Amino acid sequence: MSLTIAITGVNAVESPGPGVAVARSLMAQGGQDYRLIALGYDAIDPGLFDRELFRAGYLLPYPREGREALQQRLDEIRQRTPIDIIIPTLDSEIAHFAGLEAELRESGTRMFIPTTAQIEARSKANLAELGRKFDFAVPRTVTVHHLADLEAALREVGFPLLVKGIYYDAYICHDQPQALSYAR
């Protein structure tokens, strides 16, 4: 039985996504039974053009455009290319895909994806609570949603510290000006 599997995160440039590696792994394990489809966010994502791995490539709306935009685009893609399985690989998109899991499953497309509750539990903002719950050490963490709250957080944590993005990027900071520059 041949399966059509769509994989996201097919960028392979400065900060490579895992999609190409996932595709290679699938091909190494019985790939003759798979028809792989690349789902990218940028027209220059290399996976979109790699015909040794992928039989087709499609652009998705950036995650910041929301779940509805993703759903609409997936519907368009699935009309042209029926998809049996979607493998989302990027943190920034995972919540949107999880929110669409039931609808996609109903229409014949499956995903191996955590639930929305599981995604929330593992978010950086909830890491300290997860550490307490399962008894593992977590560095002191303060979540800052507004730049105006950063100074108080810096005093609370002290230096050196890490300024981390929601999904990626982490910068070691030794003073307030450095922390402010990375937090922006």
Backbone as CSV, one residue per row, in Angstrom:
resi,resn,N_x,N_y,N_z,CA_x,CA_y,CA_z,C_x,C_y,C_z
1,MET,0.842,-1.185,0.000,0.000,0.000,0.000,0.879,1.237,0.000
2,SER,0.675,2.110,-0.944,1.446,3.340,-1.045,0.776,4.439,-0.226
3,LEU,1.564,5.137,0.572,1.057,6.234,1.390,1.613,7.554,0.890
4,THR,0.770,8.582,0.861,1.236,9.933,0.570,1.419,10.640,1.899
5,ILE,2.655,11.053,2.159,3.020,11.658,3.439,3.549,13.061,3.181
6,ALA,2.915,14.051,3.789,3.358,15.440,3.680,4.164,15.798,4.923
7,ILE,5.298,16.460,4.709,6.221,16.781,5.793,6.529,18.270,5.763
8,THR,6.441,18.913,6.922,6.770,20.336,7.021,8.231,20.501,7.433
9,GLY,8.659,21.757,7.538,10.013,22.047,8.011,11.075,21.632,7.019
10,VAL,10.852,21.901,5.728,11.771,21.446,4.688,12.807,22.499,4.305
11,ASN,12.976,23.496,5.166,14.058,24.451,4.950,15.362,23.797,5.390
12,ALA,16.431,24.068,4.690,17.707,23.426,5.027,18.835,24.445,4.915
13,VAL,18.548,25.661,5.342,19.546,26.726,5.228,20.133,27.035,6.596
14,GLU,20.276,28.305,6.941,20.964,28.730,8.164,20.483,28.019,9.421
15,SER,19.182,27.958,9.611,18.608,27.256,10.758,17.727,26.141,10.199
16,PRO,18.314,24.998,9.894,17.568,23.976,9.159,16.403,23.391,9.945
17,GLY,15.326,23.143,9.229,14.194,22.442,9.811,14.432,20.944,9.712
18,PRO,13.724,20.175,10.495,13.939,18.723,10.516,13.255,17.962,9.390
19,GLY,12.465,18.638,8.561,11.669,17.930,7.563,12.461,17.091,6.582
20,VAL,13.587,17.621,6.101,14.398,16.865,5.141,14.962,15.610,5.808
21,ALA,15.414,15.735,7.054,15.932,14.566,7.776,14.829,13.533,8.015
22,VAL,13.630,13.994,8.327,12.499,13.074,8.503,12.232,12.332,7.188
23,ALA,12.241,13.061,6.081,12.006,12.438,4.772,13.079,11.395,4.462
24,ARG,14.329,11.733,4.721,15.414,10.774,4.464,15.250,9.522,5.321
25,SER,14.850,9.711,6.566,14.638,8.564,7.459,13.531,7.658,6.940
26,LEU,12.446,8.259,6.489,11.343,7.459,5.938,11.784,6.692,4.696
27,MET,12.538,7.348,3.834,12.997,6.693,2.610,13.952,5.547,2.922
28,ALA,14.739,5.698,3.983,15.675,4.638,4.368,14.946,3.425,4.943
29,GLN,13.719,3.629,5.391,12.933,2.548,5.996,11.693,2.252,5.156
30,GLY,11.894,1.760,3.960,10.750,1.352,3.148,10.195,2.455,2.290
31,GLY,11.018,3.396,1.897,10.580,4.555,1.138,9.903,4.260,-0.178
32,GLN,10.122,3.062,-0.733,9.478,2.735,-2.006,7.957,2.722,-1.882
33,ASP,7.443,2.610,-0.663,5.997,2.600,-0.449,5.432,3.977,-0.112
34,TYR,6.284,5.003,-0.126,5.847,6.341,0.272,5.977,7.325,-0.886
35,ARG,5.003,8.193,-0.963,5.058,9.339,-1.866,5.146,10.550,-0.954
36,LEU,6.319,11.175,-0.878,6.539,12.275,0.057,6.241,13.618,-0.598
37,ILE,5.579,14.477,0.174,5.209,15.818,-0.260,5.870,16.813,0.690
38,ALA,6.546,17.825,0.146,7.182,18.863,0.958,6.193,19.995,1.210
39,LEU,6.091,20.414,2.463,5.280,21.574,2.825,6.221,22.620,3.415
40,GLY,6.380,23.742,2.720,7.310,24.778,3.152,6.613,26.090,3.430
41,TYR,7.366,26.994,4.052,6.835,28.317,4.377,7.456,29.416,3.537
42,ASP,8.524,29.102,2.832,9.214,30.109,2.040,9.476,29.531,0.654
43,ALA,9.304,30.349,-0.360,9.448,29.872,-1.737,10.838,29.329,-2.034
44,ILE,11.823,29.650,-1.196,13.173,29.140,-1.446,13.556,27.985,-0.518
45,ASP,12.611,27.429,0.217,12.914,26.261,1.052,13.417,25.131,0.147
46,PRO,14.656,24.662,0.365,15.238,23.664,-0.538,14.407,22.394,-0.710
47,GLY,13.720,21.955,0.324,12.924,20.736,0.211,11.835,20.823,-0.843
48,LEU,11.366,22.031,-1.122,10.324,22.201,-2.133,10.807,21.807,-3.526
49,PHE,12.134,21.811,-3.720,12.702,21.545,-5.043,13.456,20.223,-5.120
50,ASP,13.505,19.487,-4.041,14.267,18.240,-3.976,13.418,17.085,-4.492
51,ARG,13.526,16.787,-5.777,12.700,15.738,-6.374,13.263,14.337,-6.139
52,GLU,14.449,14.239,-5.533,14.929,12.915,-5.138,14.160,12.419,-3.919
53,LEU,13.739,13.346,-3.058,12.988,12.983,-1.852,11.491,13.199,-2.008
54,PHE,11.127,14.344,-2.554,9.724,14.760,-2.570,9.160,14.734,-3.988
55,ARG,7.929,14.240,-4.114,7.269,14.186,-5.424,6.573,15.496,-5.772
56,ALA,6.306,16.315,-4.762,5.661,17.612,-4.978,6.003,18.504,-3.793
57,GLY,5.785,19.794,-3.970,6.015,20.740,-2.887,4.969,21.834,-2.911
58,TYR,4.542,22.239,-1.731,3.522,23.281,-1.610,3.916,24.260,-0.514
59,LEU,3.500,25.501,-0.696,3.710,26.522,0.329,2.542,26.546,1.297
60,LEU,2.855,26.760,2.563,1.851,26.957,3.609,1.906,28.406,4.067
61,PRO,0.815,28.930,4.611,0.877,30.267,5.206,1.712,30.203,6.484
62,TYR,2.433,31.277,6.777,3.221,31.303,8.012,2.309,31.105,9.218
63,PRO,2.801,30.460,10.263,1.969,30.190,11.442,1.292,31.433,12.025
64,ARG,1.930,32.586,11.924,1.329,33.808,12.479,0.017,34.179,11.782
65,GLU,-0.241,33.593,10.603,-1.484,33.871,9.883,-2.667,33.094,10.450
66,GLY,-2.395,32.149,11.347,-3.462,31.491,12.088,-3.901,30.144,11.543
67,ARG,-4.680,29.488,12.378,-5.159,28.136,12.083,-6.102,28.113,10.882
68,GLU,-6.966,29.105,10.779,-7.930,29.128,9.676,-7.221,29.208,8.326
69,ALA,-6.175,30.032,8.239,-5.412,30.138,6.988,-4.737,28.807,6.663
70,LEU,-4.210,28.138,7.689,-3.590,26.828,7.483,-4.626,25.821,6.990
71,GLN,-5.783,25.804,7.625,-6.833,24.859,7.230,-7.247,25.081,5.777
72,GLN,-7.441,26.335,5.410,-7.853,26.647,4.042,-6.796,26.176,3.037
73,ARG,-5.533,26.435,3.339,-4.464,26.032,2.423,-4.344,24.507,2.345
74,LEU,-4.452,23.830,3.476,-4.394,22.363,3.455,-5.544,21.782,2.640
75,ASP,-6.720,22.386,2.745,-7.862,21.923,1.942,-7.555,22.062,0.449
76,GLU,-6.954,23.201,0.060,-6.584,23.415,-1.344,-5.566,22.377,-1.805
77,ILE,-4.558,22.152,-0.980,-3.511,21.185,-1.331,-4.102,19.787,-1.453
78,ARG,-4.945,19.401,-0.501,-5.504,18.042,-0.493,-6.485,17.817,-1.641
79,GLN,-7.045,18.882,-2.202,-7.877,18.723,-3.401,-7.013,18.344,-4.599
80,ARG,-5.799,18.888,-4.653,-4.876,18.589,-5.753,-4.103,17.299,-5.516
81,THR,-3.721,17.078,-4.257,-2.906,15.918,-3.897,-3.461,15.317,-2.615
82,PRO,-4.236,14.253,-2.691,-4.732,13.625,-1.466,-3.558,13.210,-0.569
83,ILE,-3.687,13.481,0.718,-2.616,13.215,1.684,-3.137,12.247,2.737
84,ASP,-2.398,11.164,2.951,-2.762,10.182,3.975,-2.280,10.600,5.358
85,ILE,-1.063,11.144,5.412,-0.440,11.482,6.694,0.269,12.825,6.562
86,ILE,0.156,13.657,7.594,0.948,14.888,7.683,1.856,14.751,8.891
87,ILE,3.133,15.080,8.690,4.092,15.093,9.796,4.555,16.534,9.991
88,PRO,3.936,17.259,10.950,4.417,18.608,11.259,5.696,18.493,12.093
89,THR,6.705,19.309,11.783,7.991,19.156,12.465,8.472,20.405,13.196
90,LEU,7.748,21.504,13.115,8.223,22.768,13.688,7.387,23.190,14.892
91,ASP,8.053,23.646,15.937,7.346,24.103,17.140,6.330,25.194,16.827
92,SER,6.682,26.112,15.927,5.817,27.260,15.666,4.491,26.883,15.006
93,GLU,4.395,25.715,14.426,3.180,25.306,13.710,2.374,24.248,14.455
94,ILE,2.976,23.629,15.435,2.410,22.415,16.032,1.035,22.650,16.659
95,ALA,0.832,23.799,17.300,-0.468,24.067,17.930,-1.579,24.181,16.882
96,HIS,-1.275,24.815,15.753,-2.290,24.930,14.695,-2.654,23.557,14.134
97,PHE,-1.643,22.733,13.889,-1.926,21.392,13.381,-2.711,20.576,14.402
98,ALA,-2.349,20.689,15.672,-3.078,19.948,16.715,-4.544,20.366,16.737
99,GLY,-4.798,21.648,16.530,-6.167,22.136,16.509,-6.971,21.640,15.320
100,LEU,-6.283,21.218,14.276,-6.956,20.708,13.075,-7.012,19.184,13.022
101,GLU,-6.427,18.520,14.007,-6.272,17.060,13.962,-7.593,16.333,13.742
102,ALA,-8.625,16.675,14.492,-9.906,15.963,14.377,-10.521,16.150,12.987
103,GLU,-10.499,17.380,12.486,-11.069,17.642,11.157,-10.301,16.903,10.068
104,LEU,-8.978,16.939,10.169,-8.170,16.245,9.167,-8.408,14.739,9.219
105,ARG,-8.471,14.199,10.428,-8.708,12.756,10.590,-10.050,12.371,9.974
106,GLU,-11.083,13.185,10.227,-12.417,12.910,9.671,-12.402,12.852,8.153
107,SER,-11.539,13.662,7.546,-11.493,13.691,6.081,-10.400,12.790,5.507
108,GLY,-9.815,11.921,6.364,-8.910,10.902,5.862,-7.427,11.183,5.977
109,THR,-7.053,12.290,6.580,-5.634,12.609,6.759,-5.283,12.469,8.226
110,ARG,-4.297,11.661,8.509,-3.900,11.403,9.901,-2.603,12.125,10.232
111,MET,-2.405,12.319,11.532,-1.163,12.909,12.031,-0.755,12.188,13.300
112,PHE,0.533,12.123,13.526,1.045,11.652,14.809,1.484,12.920,15.519
113,ILE,0.641,13.392,16.435,0.838,14.724,16.996,0.349,14.742,18.438
114,PRO,1.005,15.513,19.288,0.517,15.616,20.668,-0.808,16.373,20.725
115,THR,-1.503,16.195,21.831,-2.739,16.946,22.039,-2.397,18.393,22.381
116,THR,-3.388,19.259,22.303,-3.182,20.661,22.667,-2.714,20.772,24.111
117,ALA,-3.275,19.974,25.006,-2.862,20.000,26.420,-1.400,19.584,26.570
118,GLN,-0.964,18.591,25.821,0.433,18.157,25.881,1.369,19.230,25.341
119,ILE,0.942,19.913,24.303,1.750,20.994,23.736,1.920,22.110,24.760
120,GLU,0.832,22.486,25.408,0.906,23.528,26.440,1.803,23.107,27.594
121,ALA,1.713,21.858,28.005,2.498,21.371,29.147,3.994,21.461,28.884
122,ARG,4.419,21.293,27.636,5.845,21.301,27.351,6.358,22.672,26.884
123,SER,5.509,23.679,26.858,5.955,25.002,26.420,6.972,25.567,27.405
124,LYS,7.838,26.442,26.905,8.856,27.046,27.768,8.223,27.745,28.961
125,ALA,7.078,28.364,28.741,6.408,29.087,29.825,5.969,28.151,30.947
126,ASN,5.742,26.891,30.646,5.277,25.923,31.644,6.348,24.927,32.075
127,LEU,7.581,25.157,31.660,8.644,24.198,31.945,8.903,24.036,33.440
128,ALA,8.889,25.136,34.196,9.143,25.044,35.642,8.084,24.169,36.319
129,GLU,6.833,24.348,35.937,5.749,23.534,36.505,5.918,22.061,36.132
130,LEU,6.309,21.800,34.905,6.545,20.426,34.462,7.675,19.794,35.282
131,GLY,8.725,20.573,35.552,9.832,20.076,36.371,9.391,19.719,37.778
132,ARG,8.583,20.584,38.378,8.059,20.293,39.720,7.188,19.038,39.704
133,LYS,6.325,18.939,38.710,5.395,17.812,38.634,6.121,16.475,38.502
134,PHE,7.189,16.447,37.707,7.887,15.186,37.451,9.256,15.115,38.123
135,ASP,9.489,16.031,39.034,10.678,16.023,39.886,11.995,16.021,39.105
136,PHE,12.148,17.019,38.218,13.452,17.223,37.592,13.805,18.705,37.688
137,ALA,15.091,18.971,37.749,15.582,20.335,37.952,15.378,21.182,36.700
138,VAL,14.925,22.398,36.924,14.724,23.366,35.853,15.333,24.680,36.328
139,PRO,16.103,25.349,35.482,16.646,26.648,35.897,15.518,27.622,36.235
140,ARG,15.807,28.546,37.132,14.826,29.577,37.499,14.334,30.247,36.221
141,THR,13.035,30.321,36.077,12.430,30.824,34.849,11.417,31.911,35.166
142,VAL,11.512,33.015,34.430,10.525,34.085,34.521,10.058,34.364,33.098
143,THR,8.772,34.277,32.876,8.210,34.553,31.557,7.825,36.021,31.484
144,VAL,8.299,36.691,30.434,8.029,38.115,30.247,7.257,38.273,28.941
145,HIS,6.067,38.842,29.049,5.234,39.037,27.860,5.337,40.448,27.298
146,HIS,5.748,41.402,28.145,5.834,42.801,27.724,7.205,43.345,28.083
147,LEU,7.791,44.100,27.180,9.114,44.669,27.395,9.170,45.499,28.672
148,ALA,8.055,46.128,29.023,8.007,46.953,30.237,8.250,46.124,31.498
149,ASP,7.996,44.829,31.441,8.182,43.956,32.607,9.580,43.344,32.682
150,LEU,10.401,43.618,31.688,11.705,42.965,31.622,12.640,43.390,32.750
151,GLU,12.668,44.682,33.082,13.589,45.148,34.134,13.362,44.420,35.448
152,ALA,12.121,44.283,35.853,11.819,43.584,37.111,12.270,42.123,37.032
153,ALA,12.078,41.488,35.891,12.497,40.098,35.725,14.017,39.974,35.802
154,LEU,14.724,40.933,35.236,16.189,40.903,35.283,16.686,41.011,36.720
155,ARG,16.056,41.887,37.501,16.437,42.023,38.918,16.132,40.730,39.675
156,GLU,15.010,40.123,39.363,14.598,38.901,40.057,15.539,37.727,39.772
157,VAL,15.946,37.573,38.519,16.764,36.431,38.126,18.255,36.686,38.356
158,GLY,18.717,37.884,38.025,20.146,38.189,38.124,20.905,37.722,36.890
159,PHE,22.176,38.123,36.830,23.017,37.803,35.669,24.091,36.802,36.052
160,PRO,24.598,36.046,35.092,24.173,35.924,33.695,22.838,35.187,33.595
161,LEU,22.169,35.392,32.460,20.882,34.745,32.217,20.719,34.497,30.730
162,LEU,19.702,33.734,30.393,19.365,33.478,28.993,18.080,34.203,28.642
163,VAL,18.084,34.895,27.520,16.861,35.444,26.943,16.490,34.487,25.819
164,LYS,15.289,33.897,25.928,14.862,32.890,24.956,13.613,33.355,24.223
165,GLY,13.526,32.980,22.957,12.327,33.231,22.184,11.266,32.197,22.504
166,ILE,10.083,32.415,21.995,8.982,31.488,22.260,9.290,30.105,21.697
167,TYR,9.806,30.057,20.463,10.039,28.776,19.813,11.516,28.451,19.618
168,TYR,12.328,29.462,19.429,13.743,29.243,19.160,14.521,30.486,19.563
169,ASP,15.823,30.412,19.442,16.771,31.452,19.829,16.946,31.490,21.340
170,ALA,18.181,31.583,21.743,18.539,31.738,23.154,19.860,32.488,23.197
171,TYR,19.909,33.532,24.005,21.094,34.378,24.073,21.554,34.520,25.513
172,ILE,22.838,34.276,25.756,23.419,34.503,27.074,23.632,36.000,27.226
173,CYS,23.135,36.552,28.324,23.248,37.989,28.578,23.955,38.217,29.907
174,HIS,24.856,39.204,29.902,25.639,39.507,31.098,25.257,40.832,31.734
175,ASP,24.409,41.609,31.051,23.987,42.892,31.615,22.647,43.316,31.008
176,GLN,22.079,44.376,31.575,20.749,44.828,31.159,20.693,45.285,29.700
177,PRO,21.638,46.109,29.218,21.554,46.520,27.810,21.575,45.329,26.840
178,GLN,22.378,44.339,27.159,22.446,43.152,26.310,21.105,42.407,26.328
179,ALA,20.528,42.237,27.497,19.239,41.553,27.617,18.147,42.313,26.870
180,LEU,18.135,43.625,27.005,17.136,44.442,26.304,17.272,44.312,24.790
181,SER,18.507,44.301,24.299,18.695,44.217,22.849,18.183,42.883,22.298
182,TYR,18.386,41.795,23.033,17.908,40.493,22.559,16.409,40.318,22.766
183,ALA,15.855,40.935,23.774,14.427,40.787,24.057,13.568,41.495,23.018
184,ARG,14.115,42.479,22.377,13.331,43.223,21.374,13.123,42.340,20.188
